[in-house]
Amino acid sequence: MIVPEDLRYSTDHEWARLDGARVRVGITDYAQDALGDVVFVELPTVGALVQAGSLLGEVESTKSVSELYAPASGRVAEANAALTDAPERLNEDPYGEGWICEIELGDGETLDHLLDAAAYRQLIET
């Protein structure tokens, strides 16, 4: 499984990449592999306020439906509309073109509560 060192991870298998006051969010390689072929992505609504750990959307695969959770609190600033027509990008490029949304972080919000790459690797290997 690919686990990039520059990301933070939730125990629900979402990744977060901090870029200034925004965080780009997606599902991990481990998650997309466990899901199988992704056929539909319910994206969050741009402008919606989200709390860390709250429901962000859903991913439907040929095997199951999995909920997506916000790794941080803030306002959804952008959603990857390309996933509407090409949900398979989650399988093909989970850390690149398969990103799900960007969240504008709330005041004082950090990603310190998320796992680093080493801790996430330990989580998925046990």
DSSP file with accessible surface (Angstrom, degrees, kcal/mol):
  #  RESIDUE AA STRUCTURE BP1 BP2  ACC     N-H-->O    O-->H-N    N-H-->O    O-->H-N    TCO  KAPPA ALPHA  PHI   PSI    X-CA   Y-CA   Z-CA
    1    1 A M              0   0  118      0, 0.0     2,-0.4     0, 0.0    27,-0.0   0.000 360.0 360.0 360.0 139.4    0.0    0.0    0.0
    2    2 A I        +     0   0  107      1,-0.0    27,-0.6     2,-0.0    28,-0.3  -0.713 360.0 174.4 -85.7 127.0    1.2    3.5   -0.8
    3    3 A V        -     0   0   11     -2,-0.4   118,-0.1    26,-0.1    25,-0.0  -0.808  23.0-144.4-134.2  89.9    1.3    5.8    2.2
    4    4 A P    >   -     0   0   27      0, 0.0     3,-1.0     0, 0.0   113,-0.0  -0.288   7.3-139.3 -58.1 139.0    2.8    9.2    1.3
    5    5 A E  T 3  S+     0   0  130      1,-0.2   112,-0.4   112,-0.1   113,-0.1   0.750  95.4  62.6 -69.9 -26.0    5.0   10.8    4.0
    6    6 A D  T 3  S+     0   0  109    110,-0.1    -1,-0.2   111,-0.1     2,-0.2   0.405  92.4  80.0 -87.0   5.0    3.7   14.3    3.5
    7    7 A L    <   -     0   0    2     -3,-1.0   110,-0.3    10,-0.1     2,-0.3  -0.654  68.1-135.5-107.8 164.9    0.1   13.6    4.3
    8    8 A R  E     -A   16   0A  78      8,-2.3     8,-2.4    -2,-0.2     2,-0.4  -0.855  24.9-150.5-112.9 155.9   -1.9   13.2    7.5
    9    9 A Y  E     -AB  15 115A   1    106,-2.6   106,-3.2    -2,-0.3     2,-0.2  -0.957   8.7-141.9-134.5 145.1   -4.4   10.3    8.0
   10   10 A S    >   -     0   0   12      4,-2.5     3,-1.6    -2,-0.4   104,-0.1  -0.637  30.8-117.7 -96.0 161.9   -7.6    9.6    9.8
   11   11 A T  T 3  S+     0   0   87      1,-0.3    -1,-0.1    -2,-0.2   103,-0.0   0.612 116.1  65.3 -72.9  -8.9   -8.4    6.2   11.3
   12   12 A D  T 3  S-     0   0   80      2,-0.1    -1,-0.3    57,-0.1    57,-0.1   0.264 122.6-105.4 -92.9   6.6  -11.4    6.1    8.9
   13   13 A H  S <  S+     0   0   46     -3,-1.6    15,-2.4     1,-0.3     2,-0.3   0.761  75.3 134.2  76.2  30.8   -8.8    6.0    6.0
   14   14 A E  E     - C   0  27A   4     13,-0.2    -4,-2.5    17,-0.1     2,-0.3  -0.817  42.7-145.7 -99.3 149.4   -9.1    9.6    4.7
   15   15 A W  E     -AC   9  26A   0     11,-2.6    11,-1.6    -2,-0.3     2,-0.4  -0.814   7.5-158.1-110.6 158.7   -6.0   11.5    3.9
   16   16 A A  E     -AC   8  25A   1     -8,-2.4    -8,-2.3    -2,-0.3     2,-0.5  -0.998   5.3-166.8-139.1 129.3   -5.4   15.3    4.3
   17   17 A R  E     - C   0  24A  71      7,-2.4     7,-2.5    -2,-0.4     2,-0.3  -0.966  19.0-141.9-118.5 114.2   -2.8   17.5    2.6
   18   18 A L  E     + C   0  23A  99     -2,-0.5     2,-0.3     5,-0.2     5,-0.2  -0.568  24.2 171.7 -78.5 132.6   -2.4   20.9    4.1
   19   19 A D  E >   - C   0  22A 125      3,-3.3     3,-1.8    -2,-0.3     2,-0.3  -0.799  64.9 -60.8-141.2  92.2   -1.9   23.9    1.7
   20   20 A G  T 3  S-     0   0   64     -2,-0.3    -1,-0.1     1,-0.3     0, 0.0  -0.508 119.0 -15.9  68.5-123.1   -2.0   27.2    3.6
   21   21 A A  T 3  S+     0   0   54     -2,-0.3    84,-2.9    -3,-0.1     2,-0.3   0.342 127.2  79.5 -95.3   5.8   -5.4   27.5    5.2
   22   22 A R  E <   -CD  19 104A  82     -3,-1.8    -3,-3.3    82,-0.2     2,-0.4  -0.847  61.0-156.9-113.2 152.8   -6.9   24.8    3.0
   23   23 A V  E     -CD  18 103A   0     80,-2.3    80,-2.6    -2,-0.3     2,-0.4  -0.996  11.3-144.4-128.3 126.2   -6.7   21.0    3.3
   24   24 A R  E     -CD  17 102A  71     -7,-2.5    -7,-2.4    -2,-0.4     2,-0.4  -0.771  22.8-157.9 -87.4 138.7   -7.3   18.7    0.3
   25   25 A V  E     +CD  16 101A   1     76,-3.1    75,-3.3    -2,-0.4    76,-1.3  -0.911  23.6 141.1-124.9 142.8   -9.1   15.5    1.3
   26   26 A G  E     -C   15   0A   0    -11,-1.6   -11,-2.6    -2,-0.4     2,-0.3  -0.906  47.7 -86.1-157.1-175.0   -9.3   12.0   -0.3
   27   27 A I  E     -C   14   0A   5     71,-0.4   -13,-0.2    -2,-0.3   -14,-0.1  -0.787  46.7-109.1-103.1 152.8   -9.4    8.4    0.5
   28   28 A T     >  -     0   0    0    -15,-2.4     4,-2.6    -2,-0.3     5,-0.2  -0.235  23.7-110.2 -76.8 165.3   -6.2    6.3    1.0
   29   29 A D  H  > S+     0   0   25    -27,-0.6     4,-2.2     1,-0.2     5,-0.2   0.894 121.7  55.2 -58.5 -40.0   -4.8    3.7   -1.3
   30   30 A Y  H  > S+     0   0   83    -28,-0.3     4,-2.3     1,-0.2    -1,-0.2   0.930 108.8  47.3 -59.1 -45.8   -5.8    1.2    1.4
   31   31 A A  H  > S+     0   0   14    -18,-0.2     4,-2.3     2,-0.2    -2,-0.2   0.927 111.7  48.3 -65.1 -46.3   -9.4    2.4    1.4
   32   32 A Q  H  X S+     0   0   22     -4,-2.6     4,-1.6     1,-0.2    -1,-0.2   0.893 112.1  50.6 -65.3 -34.4   -9.8    2.3   -2.4
   33   33 A D  H  < S+     0   0   90     -4,-2.2    -1,-0.2    -5,-0.2    -2,-0.2   0.923 111.1  47.8 -67.0 -42.4   -8.3   -1.2   -2.5
   34   34 A A  H  < S+     0   0   57     -4,-2.3    -2,-0.2     1,-0.2    -1,-0.2   0.862 111.9  51.1 -66.7 -34.6  -10.7   -2.4    0.2
   35   35 A L  H  < S-     0   0   13     -4,-2.3    28,-0.8     1,-0.2    29,-0.3   0.837  95.2-154.4 -70.7 -35.4  -13.6   -0.9   -1.6
   36   36 A G     <  +     0   0   16     -4,-1.6     2,-0.4    -5,-0.2    -1,-0.2  -0.552  58.3   6.5  86.4-158.1  -12.9   -2.4   -5.0
   37   37 A D  S    S-     0   0  111     -2,-0.2    25,-1.8     1,-0.1     2,-0.3  -0.415  75.6-139.5 -66.3 115.7  -14.1   -0.7   -8.2
   38   38 A V  E     +G   61   0B   6     -2,-0.4    23,-0.3    23,-0.2    53,-0.1  -0.603  28.2 170.2 -77.9 130.3  -15.6    2.7   -7.3
   39   39 A V  E     +     0   0B  75     21,-2.7     2,-0.3    -2,-0.3    22,-0.2   0.535  62.5  19.8-116.9 -13.9  -18.8    3.4   -9.3
   40   40 A F  E     -G   60   0B 100     20,-1.7    20,-3.1    47,-0.1     2,-0.4  -0.967  54.1-163.3-158.6 141.6  -20.2    6.5   -7.6
   41   41 A V  E     -G   59   0B   6     -2,-0.3     2,-0.8    18,-0.2    18,-0.2  -0.994  11.3-152.0-128.7 123.8  -19.0    9.3   -5.3
   42   42 A E  E     -G   58   0B  87     16,-3.2    16,-1.1    -2,-0.4    -2,-0.0  -0.868  25.5-153.4 -91.3 109.6  -21.4   11.6   -3.4
   43   43 A L        -     0   0   35     -2,-0.8    36,-0.1    14,-0.2    58,-0.1  -0.511  16.8-105.2 -83.6 152.7  -19.5   14.8   -3.0
   44   44 A P        -     0   0   14      0, 0.0     2,-0.4     0, 0.0    -1,-0.1  -0.350  41.8 -98.3 -70.7 158.8  -19.9   17.3   -0.2
   45   45 A T    >   -     0   0  106     11,-0.1     3,-2.1     1,-0.1    31,-0.3  -0.659  37.0-116.2 -80.4 126.1  -21.8   20.5   -0.9
   46   46 A V  T 3  S+     0   0   86     -2,-0.4    31,-0.2     1,-0.3     3,-0.1  -0.420 103.1  26.5 -61.4 132.4  -19.5   23.5   -1.6
   47   47 A G  T 3  S+     0   0   33     29,-3.3    -1,-0.3     1,-0.3    30,-0.1   0.185  89.2 135.1  97.4 -14.5  -20.0   26.1    1.2
   48   48 A A    <   -     0   0   37     -3,-2.1    28,-2.9    27,-0.1     2,-0.4  -0.395  55.0-127.7 -68.7 141.5  -21.2   23.5    3.7
   49   49 A L  E     -E   75   0A 121     26,-0.2     2,-0.3    -3,-0.1    26,-0.2  -0.762  31.5-172.2 -86.7 133.5  -19.8   23.8    7.3
   50   50 A V  E     -E   74   0A  12     24,-3.2    24,-2.4    -2,-0.4     2,-0.4  -0.941  16.1-144.8-128.6 149.7  -18.2   20.5    8.5
   51   51 A Q    >   -     0   0  129     -2,-0.3     3,-2.8    22,-0.2    19,-0.3  -0.878  41.0 -90.3-107.5 146.9  -16.9   19.3   11.8
   52   52 A A  T 3  S+     0   0   42     -2,-0.4    21,-0.1     1,-0.3     3,-0.1  -0.310 117.3  19.1 -54.2 128.6  -13.9   17.0   12.1
   53   53 A G  T 3  S+     0   0   49     17,-3.7    -1,-0.3     1,-0.3     2,-0.1   0.312  97.9 124.9  90.9  -7.5  -15.4   13.4   12.2
   54   54 A S  S <  S-     0   0   39     -3,-2.8    16,-2.7    16,-0.2    -1,-0.3  -0.437  74.4 -81.4 -84.0 162.1  -18.7   14.4   10.6
   55   55 A L  E     + H   0  69B  89     14,-0.2    14,-0.3     1,-0.2    -1,-0.1  -0.376  46.2 172.1 -64.1 131.5  -20.2   12.9    7.5
   56   56 A L  E     -     0   0B  10     12,-3.6     2,-0.3     1,-0.4    13,-0.2   0.663  56.2 -61.8-111.8 -31.1  -18.7   14.4    4.3
   57   57 A G  E     - H   0  68B   1     11,-1.2    11,-3.2   -13,-0.1    -1,-0.4  -0.970  52.5 -90.2 171.1-163.5  -20.1   12.1    1.6
   58   58 A E  E     -GH  42  67B  58    -16,-1.1   -16,-3.2    -2,-0.3     2,-0.4  -0.979  13.2-150.8-141.3 153.8  -20.2    8.5    0.4
   59   59 A V  E     -GH  41  66B   0      7,-3.0     7,-3.1    -2,-0.3     2,-0.5  -0.997  15.1-160.8-123.8 126.1  -18.3    6.3   -2.0
   60   60 A E  E     +GH  40  65B  84    -20,-3.1   -21,-2.7    -2,-0.4   -20,-1.7  -0.917  14.6 173.2-109.3 132.0  -20.1    3.4   -3.6
   61   61 A S  E     -G   38   0B   8      3,-3.3   -23,-0.2    -2,-0.5   -25,-0.1  -0.712  51.1 -94.4-124.2 180.0  -18.3    0.5   -5.1
   62   62 A T  S    S+     0   0   97    -25,-1.8   -26,-0.1    -2,-0.2   -24,-0.1   0.711 126.2  41.5 -68.5 -16.0  -19.2   -2.8   -6.7
   63   63 A K  S    S-     0   0  144    -28,-0.8     2,-0.3     1,-0.3    -1,-0.2   0.800 124.4 -34.0 -97.6 -39.1  -18.7   -4.3   -3.2
   64   64 A S        -     0   0   57    -29,-0.3    -3,-3.3     2,-0.0     2,-0.4  -0.955  54.3 -93.6-166.3-180.0  -20.2   -1.8   -0.8
   65   65 A V  E     -H   60   0B  79     -2,-0.3     2,-0.4    -5,-0.2    -5,-0.2  -0.972  36.9-169.1-115.7 132.2  -21.1    1.8    0.2
   66   66 A S  E     -H   59   0B  48     -7,-3.1    -7,-3.0    -2,-0.4     2,-0.2  -0.975  16.8-128.7-125.6 137.0  -18.6    3.6    2.5
   67   67 A E  E     -H   58   0B  82     -2,-0.4     2,-0.4    -9,-0.2    -9,-0.3  -0.561  16.3-139.9 -82.2 147.4  -19.1    6.9    4.3
   68   68 A L  E     -H   57   0B   4    -11,-3.2   -12,-3.6    -2,-0.2   -11,-1.2  -0.885  16.3-158.2-104.8 139.3  -16.6    9.7    4.1
   69   69 A Y  E     -H   55   0B  66     -2,-0.4   -14,-0.2   -14,-0.3   -17,-0.1  -0.921  23.0-110.0-121.5 144.2  -15.7   11.7    7.1
   70   70 A A        -     0   0    3    -16,-2.7   -17,-3.7    -2,-0.4   -16,-0.2  -0.534  18.7-158.5 -69.8 126.7  -14.2   15.2    7.4
   71   71 A P  S    S+     0   0    5      0, 0.0     2,-0.3     0, 0.0    -1,-0.1   0.616  76.8  20.6 -80.7 -11.1  -10.7   15.0    8.8
   72   72 A A  S    S-     0   0    0    -21,-0.1     2,-0.3   -18,-0.1   -19,-0.1  -0.976  82.9-104.9-151.6 160.9  -10.9   18.6    9.9
   73   73 A S        +     0   0   16     -2,-0.3    33,-1.8    37,-0.2     2,-0.3  -0.666  66.4  79.0 -91.0 145.1  -13.4   21.3   10.7
   74   74 A G  E    S-EF  50 105A  10    -24,-2.4   -24,-3.2    -2,-0.3     2,-0.4  -0.991  78.1 -46.5 159.4-154.7  -14.2   24.2    8.4
   75   75 A R  E     -EF  49 104A 127     29,-2.2    29,-3.3    -2,-0.3     2,-0.5  -0.931  50.4-114.5-115.4 133.3  -16.1   25.1    5.2
   76   76 A V  E     + F   0 103A   0    -28,-2.9   -29,-3.3    -2,-0.4    27,-0.3  -0.546  36.7 177.2 -66.5 115.4  -16.1   23.0    2.1
   77   77 A A  E     +     0   0A  27     25,-2.7     2,-0.3    -2,-0.5    26,-0.2   0.732  61.4   3.9 -94.1 -27.3  -14.3   25.3   -0.4
   78   78 A E  E     - F   0 102A  76     24,-1.6    24,-2.7   -33,-0.1     2,-0.4  -0.987  56.3-155.4-158.7 146.8  -14.2   23.0   -3.5
   79   79 A A  E     - F   0 101A  21     -2,-0.3     2,-1.8    22,-0.2    22,-0.3  -0.963  32.8-113.5-125.1 145.5  -15.4   19.6   -4.5
   80   80 A N    >   -     0   0   11     20,-2.6     3,-2.1    -2,-0.4     4,-0.3  -0.567  34.4-179.6 -81.0  84.9  -13.8   17.5   -7.3
   81   81 A A  T >> S+     0   0   68     -2,-1.8     3,-1.8     1,-0.3     4,-0.6   0.734  71.5  76.4 -60.4 -22.1  -16.7   17.6   -9.8
   82   82 A A  H 3> S+     0   0   36      1,-0.3     4,-1.5     2,-0.2     3,-0.5   0.784  83.3  67.4 -61.0 -24.6  -14.6   15.4  -12.2
   83   83 A L  H <4 S+     0   0    0     -3,-2.1    -1,-0.3     1,-0.2   -42,-0.2   0.734  85.6  70.4 -69.2 -19.8  -15.5   12.4   -9.9
   84   84 A T  H <4 S+     0   0   92     -3,-1.8    -1,-0.2    -4,-0.3    -2,-0.2   0.931 113.6  25.5 -61.9 -44.0  -19.1   12.7  -11.0
   85   85 A D  H  < S+     0   0  148     -4,-0.6    -1,-0.2    -3,-0.5    -2,-0.2   0.645 136.1  33.4 -93.1 -17.6  -18.3   11.5  -14.5
   86   86 A A    ><  +     0   0   12     -4,-1.5     3,-1.9     1,-0.1    -1,-0.2  -0.467  59.4 157.7-138.8  64.2  -15.1    9.5  -13.6
   87   87 A P  T >   +     0   0   13      0, 0.0     3,-2.1     0, 0.0     4,-0.4   0.770  67.5  78.2 -62.9 -19.9  -15.5    8.0  -10.1
   88   88 A E  T >> S+     0   0   79      1,-0.3     4,-2.4     2,-0.2     3,-1.1   0.676  70.9  83.0 -64.6 -12.7  -12.8    5.4  -11.0
   89   89 A R  H <> S+     0   0   80     -3,-1.9     4,-2.6     1,-0.3     9,-0.3   0.796  80.8  64.9 -60.1 -27.5  -10.2    8.1  -10.4
   90   90 A L  H <4 S+     0   0    0     -3,-2.1    -1,-0.3    -4,-0.2    -2,-0.2   0.870 109.4  37.6 -62.3 -35.9  -10.4    7.2   -6.8
   91   91 A N  H <4 S+     0   0   28     -3,-1.1    -2,-0.2    -4,-0.4    -1,-0.2   0.890 120.5  45.4 -78.9 -41.7   -9.0    3.8   -7.7
   92   92 A E  H  < S+     0   0  135     -4,-2.4    -2,-0.2     1,-0.2    -3,-0.2   0.834 134.4   5.3 -74.3 -35.7   -6.6    4.9  -10.3
   93   93 A D    ><> +     0   0   66     -4,-2.6     5,-2.5    -5,-0.2     3,-1.4  -0.458  64.7 167.7-151.3  67.0   -5.0    7.9   -8.5
   94   94 A P  T 3 5S+     0   0   11      0, 0.0   -67,-0.2     0, 0.0    -1,-0.1   0.776  83.5  41.7 -61.8 -25.5   -6.3    8.2   -4.9
   95   95 A Y  T 3 5S+     0   0   23    -69,-0.1    -5,-0.1     4,-0.1   -67,-0.0   0.441 127.1  25.3-101.0   1.0   -3.6   10.8   -3.9
   96   96 A G  T X 5S+     0   0   23     -3,-1.4     3,-1.5    -7,-0.2    -3,-0.1   0.330 131.4   6.2-123.9-105.5   -3.8   12.9   -7.1
   97   97 A E  T 3 5S+     0   0  109      1,-0.3    -7,-0.1    -8,-0.1    -8,-0.1   0.649 120.5  69.2 -63.9 -14.5   -6.7   13.2   -9.5
   98   98 A G  T 3 < +     0   0    0     -5,-2.5   -71,-0.4    -9,-0.3    -1,-0.3   0.226  67.6 133.7 -90.9  15.6   -8.9   11.2   -7.1
   99   99 A W    <   -     0   0   18     -3,-1.5   -73,-0.3    -6,-0.1   -16,-0.1  -0.251  43.7-154.3 -61.9 155.7   -9.1   13.9   -4.4
  100  100 A I        -     0   0    2    -75,-3.3   -20,-2.6     1,-0.4     2,-0.3   0.867  54.6 -28.5-102.3 -50.4  -12.6   14.5   -3.1
  101  101 A C  E     -DF  25  79A   0    -76,-1.3   -76,-3.1   -22,-0.3     2,-0.4  -0.969  46.9-119.7-158.3 172.2  -12.7   18.1   -1.7
  102  102 A E  E     -DF  24  78A  22    -24,-2.7   -25,-2.7    -2,-0.3   -24,-1.6  -0.985  22.8-156.1-122.0 136.7  -10.9   21.0   -0.2
  103  103 A I  E     -DF  23  76A   0    -80,-2.6   -80,-2.3    -2,-0.4     2,-0.7  -0.955  13.8-138.5-114.6 127.3  -11.8   22.4    3.2
  104  104 A E  E     -DF  22  75A  77    -29,-3.3   -29,-2.2    -2,-0.5   -82,-0.2  -0.785  38.3-121.1 -79.8 114.6  -11.0   25.9    4.3
  105  105 A L  E     - F   0  74A  27    -84,-2.9   -31,-0.3    -2,-0.7     3,-0.1  -0.289  19.7-118.9 -64.4 143.2   -9.9   25.4    7.9
  106  106 A G    >   -     0   0   31    -33,-1.8     3,-2.2     1,-0.2    -1,-0.1  -0.271  51.5 -66.7 -70.9 164.0  -11.7   27.1   10.7
  107  107 A D  T 3  S+     0   0  176      1,-0.3    -1,-0.2    -2,-0.0     3,-0.1  -0.293 122.4   3.2 -55.0 128.5   -9.9   29.5   13.0
  108  108 A G  T 3  S+     0   0   80      1,-0.2    -1,-0.3    -3,-0.1     2,-0.2   0.447  94.0 145.0  75.9  -0.2   -7.3   27.7   15.0
  109  109 A E    <   +     0   0   51     -3,-2.2     2,-0.3   -36,-0.1    -1,-0.2  -0.497  21.3 173.0 -74.2 136.3   -8.0   24.3   13.3
  110  110 A T        -     0   0   65     -2,-0.2     3,-0.2    -3,-0.1   -37,-0.2  -0.802  41.7-124.9-130.2 177.4   -5.0   22.1   12.8
  111  111 A L  S >  S+     0   0   11     -2,-0.3     3,-2.0     1,-0.1   -95,-0.1   0.173  75.1 114.4-107.4  15.8   -4.3   18.6   11.6
  112  112 A D  T 3   +     0   0  120      1,-0.3    -1,-0.1  -104,-0.1     4,-0.1   0.739  68.8  61.2 -61.1 -24.7   -2.4   17.6   14.8
  113  113 A H  T 3  S+     0   0  105     -3,-0.2    -1,-0.3   -42,-0.1     2,-0.1   0.600  91.0  88.5 -79.2 -10.2   -5.1   15.1   15.8
  114  114 A L  S <  S-     0   0   14     -3,-2.0  -104,-0.2     1,-0.1     2,-0.2  -0.467  85.1-100.7 -88.2 161.7   -4.5   13.1   12.6
  115  115 A L  B     -B    9   0A  45   -106,-3.2  -106,-2.6    -2,-0.1     2,-0.1  -0.491  28.1-131.7 -78.5 146.1   -2.0   10.2   12.2
  116  116 A D     >  -     0   0   82   -108,-0.2     4,-2.5    -2,-0.2     5,-0.2  -0.353  39.6 -90.8 -83.8 177.1    1.3   10.7   10.5
  117  117 A A  H  > S+     0   0    1   -112,-0.4     4,-2.7  -110,-0.3     5,-0.2   0.899 125.8  50.9 -59.6 -42.2    2.4    8.2    7.8
  118  118 A A  H  > S+     0   0   58      1,-0.2     4,-2.0     2,-0.2    -1,-0.2   0.929 112.5  45.9 -63.2 -43.7    4.2    5.9   10.2
  119  119 A A  H  > S+     0   0   32      2,-0.2     4,-2.1     1,-0.2    -1,-0.2   0.884 112.8  50.4 -67.8 -37.2    1.2    5.7   12.6
  120  120 A Y  H  X S+     0   0    0     -4,-2.5     4,-2.3     2,-0.2     5,-0.2   0.927 108.3  52.4 -67.6 -41.7   -1.1    5.1    9.6
  121  121 A R  H  X S+     0   0   72     -4,-2.7     4,-1.5    -5,-0.2    -2,-0.2   0.923 109.4  50.1 -57.5 -42.7    1.1    2.3    8.3
  122  122 A Q  H  X S+     0   0  134     -4,-2.0     4,-0.8     1,-0.2    -1,-0.2   0.912 108.7  53.4 -62.7 -40.4    1.0    0.7   11.7
  123  123 A L  H >< S+     0   0   63     -4,-2.1     3,-0.6     1,-0.2    -2,-0.2   0.925 113.0  41.2 -60.6 -46.2   -2.8    1.0   11.8
  124  124 A I  H 3< S+     0   0   25     -4,-2.3    -1,-0.2     1,-0.2    -2,-0.2   0.675 111.5  56.4 -81.3 -15.1   -3.3   -0.8    8.4
  125  125 A E  H 3<        0   0  145     -4,-1.5    -1,-0.2    -5,-0.2    -2,-0.2   0.543 360.0 360.0 -91.2  -8.5   -0.7   -3.4    9.1
  126  126 A T    <<        0   0  142     -4,-0.8    -3,-0.0    -3,-0.6    -4,-0.0  -0.510 360.0 360.0-101.7 360.0   -2.3   -4.7   12.3
